[in-house]
Amino acid sequence: MHILKCPRCGSYGITEACPCGGTRVSPKPPRYSPQDKYGTYRRSAKQTKN
């Protein structure tokens, strides 16, 4: 059993279905790996977003 967060309204809960109609997902970031083949793309997307 894990805590899940709804990206639509920001509420937390245990069930995947949120009362607002959204779907809750895990709030944990992806695990870091130095061999991450998509890391450069994620970092460049984050730089352009900010």
Number of C-alpha atoms within 10 A of each C-alpha: 5 10 14 21 22 21 15 12 13 13 13 17 15 13 15 16 14 20 11 11 10 15 15 22 18 14 13 9 6 7 6 8 8 6 7 9 9 8 13 10 10 10 11 10 11 10 9 7 7 5
